Amino acid sequence: MSALYLGTGKLEKYLLERLSSKVETTPNLKFNMVLDYMRGTRVNRDGVSSYSMLKGFKESHFTKNVRVGFFHHPDTGLLKGKYSSGPMKEIFGVHHIKANVFDNNVIITG
């Protein structure tokens, strides 16, 4: 799965709960997710981000076939990217592909 970010609402929490359950009950399941670093680390009013939500998910399944990554565009550098504040850092470049691969099926959205 590749997307700009994972939301922080009820539906996204439910999705992670279901994925967590599936990972626990299906030993041969492989799950990979790549999100954009700039957008994925943006926090909402409650201080929650895609990164913070997925950190707990990854930590609880670190021995399983679960890979979660955040793509940081190399052209943004540290000053334009990681050290910029809030949504402003997203203007320097984001990874915006939306693709989902399940078994032998590919879904590209956008």
ZASEBA-568876 format. One line per field, with one value per atom (N, C-alpha, C): residue in one letter; x, y negated, z negated. Coordinates in nm, 4 decimals, padded with zeros to 6 digits, always signed. Each point is the difference from the previous one (the first is absolute). Layout:
BEGIN
r: A / ...;
px: X / ...;
py: Y / ...;
pz: Z / ...;
//
This chain:
BEGIN
r: M / M / M / S / S / S / A / A / A / L / L / L / Y / Y / Y / L / L / L / G / G / G / T / T / T / G / G / G / K / K / K / L / L / L / E / E / E / K / K / K / Y / Y / Y / L / L / L / L / L / L / E / E / E / R / R / R / L / L / L / S / S / S / S / S / S / K / K / K / V / V / V / E / E / E / T / T / T / T / T / T / P / P / P / N / N / N / L / L / L / K / K / K / F / F / F / N / N / N / M / M / M / V / V / V / L / L / L / D / D / D / Y / Y / Y / M / M / M / R / R / R / G / G / G / T / T / T / R / R / R / V / V / V / N / N / N / R / R / R / D / D / D / G / G / G / V / V / V / S / S / S / S / S / S / Y / Y / Y / S / S / S / M / M / M / L / L / L / K / K / K / G / G / G / F / F / F / K / K / K / E / E / E / S / S / S / H / H / H / F / F / F / T / T / T / K / K / K / N / N / N / V / V / V / R / R / R / V / V / V / G / G / G / F / F / F / F / F / F / H / H / H / H / H / H / P / P / P / D / D / D / T / T / T / G / G / G / L / L / L / L / L / L / K / K / K / G / G / G / K / K / K / Y / Y / Y / S / S / S / S / S / S / G / G / G / P / P / P / M / M / M / K / K / K / E / E / E / I / I / I / F / F / F / G / G / G / V / V / V / H / H / H / H / H / H / I / I / I / K / K / K / A / A / A / N / N / N / V / V / V / F / F / F / D / D / D / N / N / N / N / N / N / V / V / V / I / I / I / I / I / I / T / T / T / G / G / G;
px: +00.0846 / -00.0846 / +00.0889 / -00.0324 / +00.0747 / -00.0987 / +00.0196 / -00.0919 / +00.0729 / -00.0643 / +00.0558 / +00.0068 / -00.1082 / -00.0038 / -00.1132 / -00.0045 / -00.1096 / -00.0684 / -00.1285 / -00.0716 / +00.0084 / -00.0570 / +00.0083 / -00.1378 / -00.1012 / -00.1371 / -00.0403 / -00.1300 / -00.0550 / +00.0156 / -00.0230 / +00.0115 / +00.1429 / +00.0956 / +00.1398 / +00.0422 / -00.0482 / +00.0297 / -00.0619 / -00.1207 / -00.0668 / +00.0795 / +00.0474 / +00.0807 / +00.1235 / +00.0692 / +00.1192 / -00.0352 / -00.1139 / -00.0442 / -00.0246 / -00.0666 / -00.0287 / +00.1287 / +00.0911 / +00.1286 / +00.0780 / -00.0021 / +00.0695 / -00.0545 / -00.1312 / -00.0637 / +00.0381 / +00.0005 / +00.0350 / +00.1454 / +00.0894 / +00.1420 / +00.0186 / -00.0731 / +00.0124 / -00.0536 / -00.1059 / -00.0649 / +00.0472 / +00.0810 / +00.0478 / +00.1523 / +00.0669 / +00.1463 / +00.0761 / -00.0514 / +00.0738 / -00.0382 / -00.0790 / -00.0393 / +00.1193 / +00.0178 / +00.1029 / -00.0708 / +00.0366 / -00.0638 / +00.1074 / -00.0053 / +00.0944 / -00.0782 / +00.0458 / -00.0632 / +00.1079 / -00.0161 / +00.0901 / -00.0847 / +00.0342 / -00.0683 / +00.1020 / -00.0480 / +00.0877 / +00.0446 / +00.1288 / +00.0520 / -00.0574 / -00.0013 / -00.0437 / -00.1448 / -00.0883 / -00.1418 / -00.0285 / +00.0710 / -00.0229 / +00.0406 / +00.0837 / +00.0405 / -00.0761 / -00.0921 / -00.0811 / -00.0963 / +00.0002 / -00.0853 / -00.1319 / -00.1056 / -00.1292 / -00.0106 / -00.1181 / -00.0178 / +00.0281 / -00.0157 / +00.0234 / +00.1441 / +00.0839 / +00.1398 / +00.0241 / -00.0958 / +00.0108 / +00.0309 / +00.0853 / +00.0360 / -00.0059 / +00.0123 / +00.0099 / +00.1182 / +00.1086 / +00.1206 / -00.0266 / -00.0637 / -00.0226 / -00.0976 / -00.0996 / -00.0943 / +00.0683 / +00.0830 / +00.0649 / +00.1179 / +00.0567 / +00.1119 / -00.0444 / -00.1136 / -00.0517 / -00.0353 / -00.0584 / -00.0341 / +00.1251 / +00.1030 / +00.1251 / +00.0677 / +00.0017 / +00.0646 / -00.0701 / -00.1312 / -00.0717 / +00.0150 / +00.0471 / +00.0167 / +00.1415 / +00.0987 / +00.1361 / +00.0583 / -00.0510 / +00.0523 / -00.0749 / -00.1031 / -00.0804 / +00.0500 / -00.0657 / +00.0338 / -00.0682 / +00.0244 / -00.0614 / +00.1113 / -00.0118 / +00.0977 / -00.0751 / +00.0421 / -00.0590 / +00.1139 / -00.0115 / +00.1054 / -00.0559 / +00.0850 / -00.0365 / +00.1033 / -00.0474 / +00.0893 / +00.0273 / +00.1280 / +00.0419 / +00.0710 / -00.0589 / +00.0554 / +00.1403 / +00.0986 / +00.1382 / +00.0237 / -00.0818 / +00.0196 / -00.0413 / -00.0724 / -00.0462 / +00.1092 / +00.0904 / +00.1084 / -00.0510 / +00.0897 / -00.0388 / -00.0640 / +00.0576 / -00.0537 / -00.1366 / -00.0187 / -00.1287 / -00.1038 / +00.0433 / -00.0932 / -00.0199 / +00.0876 / -00.0187 / -00.0040 / +00.0722 / +00.0057 / -00.0961 / -00.0791 / -00.1051 / -00.1170 / -00.0842 / -00.1087 / -00.1332 / -00.0841 / -00.1369 / -00.0155 / -00.1155 / -00.0282 / +00.0901 / +00.0684 / +00.0876 / +00.1084 / +00.0455 / +00.1053 / -00.0457 / -00.1312 / -00.0525 / +00.0117 / +00.0219 / +00.0089 / +00.1294 / +00.0978 / +00.1294 / +00.0025 / -00.1005 / -00.0046 / -00.0662 / -00.0915 / -00.0662 / -00.0083 / -00.0072 / -00.0201 / -00.1505 / -00.0605 / -00.1452 / -00.0614 / +00.0687 / -00.0584 / -00.1021 / -00.1059 / -00.1004 / -00.0176 / +00.0609 / -00.0093 / -00.0183 / -00.0871 / -00.0258 / +00.0154 / +00.0732 / +00.0217 / -00.0474 / -00.0974 / -00.0534 / +00.0060 / +00.0782 / +00.0203 / +00.0473 / -00.0781 / +00.0407 / -00.0757 / -00.0618 / -00.0790 / +00.0695 / -00.0012 / +00.0570 / -00.1109 / -00.0140 / -00.0973 / +00.0777 / -00.0108 / +00.0645 / -00.1118 / +00.0051 / -00.1058 / +00.0560 / -00.0842 / +00.0489 / -00.0972;
py: +00.1167 / -00.1167 / -00.1227 / -00.0944 / -00.1244 / -00.1142 / -00.1003 / -00.1136 / -00.1224 / -00.1130 / -00.1238 / +00.0052 / +00.0437 / +00.0112 / +00.0924 / +00.0358 / +00.0738 / -00.0974 / -00.0153 / -00.0920 / +00.0420 / -00.0802 / +00.0266 / +00.0148 / +00.0190 / +00.0087 / +00.1405 / +00.0152 / +00.1282 / +00.1104 / -00.0349 / +00.1022 / +00.0502 / -00.0899 / +00.0397 / +00.0863 / -00.0347 / +00.0824 / +00.1384 / +00.0039 / +00.1288 / +00.0823 / -00.0644 / +00.0691 / +00.0624 / -00.0741 / +00.0542 / +00.1132 / -00.0091 / +00.1097 / +00.1270 / -00.0147 / +00.1155 / +00.0578 / -00.0875 / +00.0474 / +00.0729 / -00.0543 / +00.0615 / +00.1397 / +00.0108 / +00.1295 / +00.0986 / -00.0462 / +00.0863 / +00.0448 / -00.0906 / +00.0345 / +00.1073 / -00.0115 / +00.0968 / +00.1380 / +00.0039 / +00.1274 / +00.0638 / -00.0717 / +00.0524 / -00.0071 / +00.1084 / -00.0024 / -00.0310 / +00.0383 / -00.0224 / -00.1299 / -00.0839 / -00.1279 / -00.0953 / -00.0656 / -00.1033 / -00.1326 / -00.0998 / -00.1305 / -00.1065 / -00.0801 / -00.1092 / -00.1286 / -00.1066 / -00.1301 / -00.1060 / -00.0888 / -00.1132 / -00.1262 / -00.0958 / -00.1286 / -00.1108 / -00.1173 / -00.1148 / -00.0478 / -00.0260 / -00.0450 / -00.1363 / -00.0932 / -00.1363 / -00.0027 / +00.0652 / -00.0016 / +00.0976 / +00.1091 / +00.1020 / -00.0419 / -00.1021 / -00.0469 / -00.1258 / -00.0472 / -00.1165 / +00.0433 / -00.0718 / +00.0356 / -00.0764 / +00.0647 / -00.0667 / -00.0787 / -00.0520 / -00.0817 / +00.0776 / +00.1324 / +00.0845 / +00.0492 / -00.0428 / +00.0406 / +00.1378 / +00.0507 / +00.1327 / -00.0150 / +00.0864 / -00.0002 / +00.1431 / +00.0123 / +00.1335 / +00.0747 / -00.0724 / +00.0602 / +00.0566 / -00.0786 / +00.0465 / +00.1171 / -00.0009 / +00.1125 / +00.1276 / -00.0115 / +00.1180 / +00.0485 / -00.0879 / +00.0398 / +00.1099 / -00.0200 / +00.1019 / +00.1290 / -00.0126 / +00.1166 / +00.0801 / -00.0682 / +00.0662 / +00.0623 / -00.0718 / +00.0537 / +00.1252 / +00.0059 / +00.1180 / +00.1196 / -00.0227 / +00.1089 / +00.0054 / -00.0389 / -00.0090 / +00.1353 / +00.1096 / +00.1318 / +00.0603 / -00.0666 / +00.0506 / -00.0578 / +00.0369 / -00.0505 / -00.1340 / -00.0953 / -00.1325 / -00.1012 / -00.0740 / -00.1051 / -00.1309 / -00.1017 / -00.1327 / -00.0972 / -00.0816 / -00.0947 / -00.1360 / -00.1009 / -00.1364 / -00.0515 / -00.0353 / -00.0487 / -00.1484 / -00.0345 / -00.1398 / -00.0362 / -00.0897 / -00.0371 / -00.0575 / +00.0506 / -00.0445 / -00.1466 / -00.0592 / -00.1403 / -00.0973 / +00.0461 / -00.0932 / -00.0328 / +00.0918 / -00.0267 / -00.0229 / -00.0280 / -00.0188 / -00.1355 / -00.1059 / -00.1340 / -00.0219 / +00.0458 / -00.0186 / +00.1009 / +00.1102 / +00.1073 / +00.0238 / +00.0775 / +00.0447 / -00.1147 / -00.1058 / -00.1079 / -00.1150 / +00.0120 / -00.0984 / +00.0327 / -00.0990 / +00.0234 / +00.0224 / +00.0827 / +00.0210 / +00.0387 / -00.0331 / +00.0369 / -00.0697 / -00.1048 / -00.0718 / +00.0914 / +00.0971 / +00.0879 / +00.0854 / +00.0143 / +00.0830 / -00.0656 / -00.1299 / -00.0663 / +00.0340 / +00.0543 / +00.0298 / +00.1343 / +00.0797 / +00.1282 / +00.1075 / +00.0705 / +00.1112 / +00.1192 / +00.1170 / +00.1256 / +00.0220 / -00.0127 / -00.0047 / +00.1161 / +00.1116 / +00.1139 / +00.0676 / +00.0471 / +00.0752 / +00.1334 / +00.1035 / +00.1320 / +00.1042 / +00.0945 / +00.1087 / +00.1310 / +00.0934 / +00.1295 / +00.1059 / +00.0792 / +00.1076 / +00.1275 / +00.0965 / +00.1240 / -00.0343 / +00.0308 / -00.0303 / -00.1177 / -00.0810 / -00.1145 / -00.1302 / -00.0934 / -00.1330 / -00.1023 / -00.0884 / -00.1079 / -00.1306 / -00.0837 / -00.1309 / -00.1030 / -00.0847 / -00.0983 / -00.1396 / -00.0969 / -00.1369 / -00.0880;
pz: +00.0000 / +00.0000 / +00.0000 / +00.0858 / +00.0055 / +00.0076 / -00.0844 / -00.0034 / -00.0539 / +00.0111 / -00.0528 / -00.1523 / -00.0637 / -00.1456 / -00.0405 / -00.1268 / -00.0593 / -00.0939 / +00.0116 / -00.0878 / -00.1456 / -00.0874 / -00.1441 / -00.0639 / +00.0814 / -00.0502 / -00.0411 / -00.0265 / -00.0447 / +00.1047 / +00.1252 / +00.1048 / +00.0153 / -00.0105 / +00.0117 / -00.1191 / -00.1185 / -00.1183 / +00.0150 / +00.0536 / +00.0243 / +00.1014 / +00.1072 / +00.0999 / -00.0642 / -00.0849 / -00.0667 / -00.0953 / -00.0671 / -00.0875 / +00.0806 / +00.1147 / +00.0859 / +00.0584 / +00.0436 / +00.0515 / -00.1085 / -00.1199 / -00.1121 / -00.0278 / +00.0008 / -00.0214 / +00.1093 / +00.1235 / +00.1132 / -00.0061 / -00.0384 / -00.0121 / -00.1072 / -00.1093 / -00.1096 / +00.0382 / +00.0789 / +00.0318 / +00.1307 / +00.0770 / +00.1288 / +00.0040 / -00.0428 / -00.0131 / +00.1282 / +00.1165 / +00.1245 / +00.0700 / -00.0626 / +00.0585 / +00.0040 / +00.1145 / +00.0137 / +00.0210 / -00.0793 / +00.0095 / +00.0108 / +00.1087 / +00.0221 / +00.0203 / -00.0629 / +00.0165 / +00.0125 / +00.0996 / +00.0182 / +00.0038 / -00.0857 / -00.0041 / +00.0191 / +00.0314 / +00.0139 / -00.1386 / -00.0161 / -00.1291 / -00.0394 / +00.0953 / -00.0320 / -00.0474 / +00.0738 / -00.0362 / -00.1140 / -00.0035 / -00.1022 / -00.1402 / -00.0106 / -00.1334 / -00.0421 / +00.0830 / -00.0393 / -00.1114 / -00.1110 / -00.1127 / +00.0063 / -00.0493 / -00.0069 / -00.1304 / -00.0300 / -00.1218 / -00.1282 / +00.0076 / -00.1171 / -00.0090 / +00.0931 / -00.0005 / +00.0595 / +00.0766 / +00.0610 / +00.1484 / +00.0516 / +00.1420 / +00.0531 / +00.1303 / +00.0599 / -00.0614 / -00.0171 / -00.0578 / -00.1394 / -00.0861 / -00.1372 / -00.0041 / +00.0880 / +00.0043 / +00.0477 / +00.1024 / +00.0558 / -00.0833 / -00.0806 / -00.0854 / -00.0965 / -00.0641 / -00.0911 / +00.0713 / +00.1193 / +00.0812 / +00.0345 / +00.0450 / +00.0371 / -00.1219 / -00.1111 / -00.1203 / -00.0511 / +00.0123 / -00.0493 / +00.0942 / +00.1221 / +00.0965 / +00.0562 / -00.0796 / +00.0538 / +00.0382 / -00.0535 / +00.0369 / +00.1179 / +00.0477 / +00.1112 / +00.1323 / +00.1079 / +00.1333 / +00.0256 / -00.0875 / +00.0109 / +00.0225 / +00.1108 / +00.0306 / +00.0189 / -00.0728 / +00.0114 / +00.0234 / +00.1050 / +00.0306 / +00.0380 / -00.0141 / +00.0368 / +00.0983 / +00.1182 / +00.1048 / -00.0213 / -00.0061 / -00.0116 / +00.1286 / +00.0774 / +00.1297 / -00.0170 / +00.0728 / -00.0191 / +00.0346 / +00.0851 / +00.0362 / -00.1097 / -00.0992 / -00.1038 / -00.1003 / -00.0240 / -00.0944 / -00.1416 / -00.0910 / -00.1398 / -00.0259 / +00.0554 / -00.0287 / +00.0621 / +00.1242 / +00.0664 / -00.0472 / -00.0549 / -00.0328 / -00.1475 / -00.0571 / -00.1378 / -00.1001 / +00.0249 / -00.0983 / +00.0299 / +00.1067 / +00.0247 / -00.0913 / -00.0252 / -00.0941 / +00.0703 / -00.0632 / +00.0426 / +00.1454 / +00.0560 / +00.1390 / +00.1017 / -00.0410 / +00.0931 / +00.0584 / -00.0788 / +00.0495 / +00.1179 / +00.0166 / +00.1078 / +00.1370 / +00.0056 / +00.1302 / +00.0729 / -00.0697 / +00.0601 / +00.0715 / -00.0176 / +00.0698 / -00.0826 / +00.0625 / -00.0671 / +00.0947 / -00.0572 / +00.0724 / +00.0050 / +00.1178 / +00.0085 / +00.0776 / +00.0123 / +00.0689 / -00.0919 / +00.0604 / -00.0757 / +00.0704 / -00.0525 / +00.0612 / -00.1096 / +00.0260 / -00.0935 / +00.0746 / -00.0571 / +00.0621 / -00.0987 / +00.0427 / -00.0812 / +00.0824 / -00.0466 / +00.0739 / +00.1415 / +00.1017 / +00.1375 / +00.0583 / -00.0836 / +00.0457 / -00.0364 / +00.0937 / -00.0225 / +00.0173 / -00.0987 / +00.0081 / -00.0089 / +00.1024 / -00.0008 / -00.0072 / -00.1017 / -00.0210 / +00.0116 / -00.0103 / +00.0003 / +00.0640;
//
